[in-house]
Protein backbone atom coordinates (compact mmCIF):
# COMPACT_ATOMS: atom_id res chain seq x y z
CA UNK A 1 0.00 0.00 0.00
CA UNK A 2 1.23 3.46 -0.85
CA UNK A 3 2.19 5.84 1.95
CA UNK A 4 0.11 8.54 0.23
CA UNK A 5 -3.34 7.16 1.15
CA UNK A 6 -3.00 7.66 4.94
CA UNK A 7 -1.68 11.16 4.31
CA UNK A 8 -4.71 11.98 2.13
CA UNK A 9 -7.13 10.78 4.84
CA UNK A 10 -5.28 12.70 7.57
CA UNK A 11 -5.43 15.83 5.44
CA UNK A 12 -9.19 15.41 4.92
CA UNK A 13 -9.78 14.93 8.66
CA UNK A 14 -7.73 18.05 9.46
CA UNK A 15 -9.79 20.12 7.01
CA UNK A 16 -13.02 18.87 8.62
CA UNK A 17 -11.66 19.77 12.07
CA UNK A 18 -10.97 23.29 10.81
CA UNK A 19 -14.56 23.63 9.54
CA UNK A 20 -16.32 22.62 12.76
CA UNK A 21 -15.75 23.13 16.46
CA UNK A 22 -17.77 22.92 19.66
CA UNK A 23 -19.51 26.19 18.72
CA UNK A 24 -21.10 24.34 15.79
CA UNK A 25 -23.07 22.19 18.27
CA UNK A 26 -23.66 24.58 21.19
CA UNK A 27 -23.59 28.09 19.75
CA UNK A 28 -22.42 31.28 21.35
CA UNK A 29 -24.98 32.65 23.86
CA UNK A 30 -26.94 35.65 22.62
CA UNK A 31 -27.89 38.30 25.20
CA UNK A 32 -31.00 40.42 24.62
CA UNK A 33 -31.47 43.89 26.15
CA UNK A 34 -34.20 42.60 28.50
CA UNK A 35 -31.88 40.03 30.13
CA UNK A 36 -32.84 36.92 28.17
CA UNK A 37 -30.05 34.58 27.06
CA UNK A 38 -30.59 32.48 23.93
CA UNK A 39 -28.30 29.52 23.22
CA UNK A 40 -28.59 27.76 19.84
CA UNK A 41 -28.15 23.96 19.76
CA UNK A 42 -27.45 22.11 16.50
CA UNK A 43 -26.83 18.61 15.23
CA UNK A 44 -23.58 18.11 13.31
CA UNK A 45 -23.10 15.22 10.88
CA UNK A 46 -19.68 14.55 9.42
CA UNK A 47 -18.67 12.16 6.71
CA UNK A 48 -15.51 11.46 4.81
CA UNK A 49 -14.11 8.86 2.48
CA UNK A 50 -10.95 8.16 0.63
CA UNK A 51 -9.42 5.55 -1.54
CA UNK A 52 -6.52 4.86 -3.79
CA UNK A 53 -4.50 2.24 -5.50
CA UNK A 54 -0.96 1.54 -6.55
CA UNK A 55 -0.73 0.73 -10.22
CA UNK A 56 1.90 -0.55 -12.57
CA UNK A 57 3.06 1.76 -15.27
CA UNK A 58 5.39 1.31 -18.24
CA UNK A 59 6.75 4.82 -17.71
CA UNK A 60 8.15 5.87 -14.34
CA UNK A 61 5.71 8.32 -12.78
CA UNK A 62 6.47 11.16 -10.40
CA UNK A 63 3.72 9.87 -8.08
CA UNK A 64 5.27 6.39 -7.88
CA UNK A 65 2.30 4.78 -9.63
CA UNK A 66 -0.41 5.86 -7.20
CA UNK A 67 -3.88 7.22 -7.96
CA UNK A 68 -6.44 8.20 -5.33
CA UNK A 69 -8.64 10.79 -3.81
CA UNK A 70 -10.43 11.77 -0.64
CA UNK A 71 -13.23 14.06 0.36
CA UNK A 72 -15.53 14.99 3.19
CA UNK A 73 -18.54 16.98 4.16
CA UNK A 74 -20.24 18.55 7.16
CA UNK A 75 -23.96 19.11 7.72
CA UNK A 76 -25.16 21.41 10.50
CA UNK A 77 -28.89 21.27 11.33
CA UNK A 78 -30.44 23.51 14.01
CA UNK A 79 -32.35 21.51 16.65
CA UNK A 80 -33.49 23.97 19.30
CA UNK A 81 -32.78 27.10 21.29
CA UNK A 82 -32.28 27.18 25.06
CA UNK A 83 -33.94 30.32 26.44
CA UNK A 84 -32.73 31.41 29.89
CA UNK A 85 -34.77 34.07 31.66
CA UNK A 86 -34.88 34.85 35.39
CA UNK A 87 -33.12 31.58 36.25
CA UNK A 88 -35.60 29.48 34.25
CA UNK A 89 -34.55 27.49 31.18
CA UNK A 90 -36.96 26.64 28.35
CA UNK A 91 -36.24 24.65 25.25
CA UNK A 92 -37.77 25.93 22.01
CA UNK A 93 -37.58 23.28 19.29
CA UNK A 94 -36.93 24.20 15.69
CA UNK A 95 -39.56 22.52 13.52
CA UNK A 96 -38.10 20.18 10.94
CA UNK A 97 -39.67 20.17 7.50
CA UNK A 98 -41.58 17.04 6.54
CA UNK A 99 -39.66 14.65 4.35
CA UNK A 100 -42.41 14.20 1.79
CA UNK A 101 -45.87 15.31 0.77
CA UNK A 102 -47.34 12.18 2.35
CA UNK A 103 -45.76 13.11 5.70
CA UNK A 104 -47.29 16.59 5.49
CA UNK A 105 -50.73 15.16 4.69
CA UNK A 106 -50.55 12.82 7.70
CA UNK A 107 -49.51 15.73 9.94
CA UNK A 108 -52.39 17.91 8.69
CA UNK A 109 -55.07 15.19 8.81
CA UNK A 110 -56.21 15.55 12.48
CA UNK A 111 -56.56 19.33 12.23
CA UNK A 112 -58.40 19.06 8.91
CA UNK A 113 -60.83 16.47 10.31
CA UNK A 114 -61.54 18.74 13.30
CA UNK A 115 -62.30 21.65 10.97
CA UNK A 116 -64.64 19.54 8.83
CA UNK A 117 -66.40 18.18 11.92
CA UNK A 118 -66.87 21.70 13.33
CA UNK A 119 -68.19 22.94 9.98
CA UNK A 120 -70.70 20.08 9.73
CA UNK A 121 -71.80 20.59 13.36
CA UNK A 122 -72.31 24.31 12.75
CA UNK A 123 -74.31 23.60 9.57
CA UNK A 124 -76.46 21.01 11.44
CA UNK A 125 -77.12 23.46 14.30
CA UNK A 126 -78.08 26.20 11.82
CA UNK A 127 -80.76 23.94 10.24
CA UNK A 128 -82.28 23.18 13.64
Secondary structure, DSSP 8 states (H G I E B T S, - for coil): --THHHHHHHHHHHHHHHH--HHHHB---EE-TTS-EEEEEEEEEEEEEEEEEE---SS--TT-SEEEEEEEEEEEEEEEEEEEETTEEEEEE-----SSHHHHHHHHHHHHHHHHHHHHHHHHHHH-
